[in-house]
């Protein structure tokens, strides 16, 4: 059974680590611009980083659900590859959203 889900589990762990990275970026931005929790406004760079992290977090449960359902009922390898592609695009989205509009 384990060999049937190992790729899905790997992508899941990578997704959790990516979410942790996004959260750490918000923490670093809070420290850099001296914005204490629960404040969500302040320096524009902090607000963009915070919003990018929130946007990514909102879709994470949907991603995990679809990853596992597709992996179990269809093909694990293809699903894992699509999951990796999704994680890569989320990383690029986060990085792009966090810079100024002129820098995009």
Secondary structure, DSSP 8 states (H G I E B T S, - for coil): -GGGTHHHHHHHHHHHHHHHHHHHHHHHHHHHHT--TT---SSHHHHHHHHHHHHHHHHHHHHHHHHHHHHHHS-HHHHHHHHHHHHHHHHHHHHHHHS-GGG-
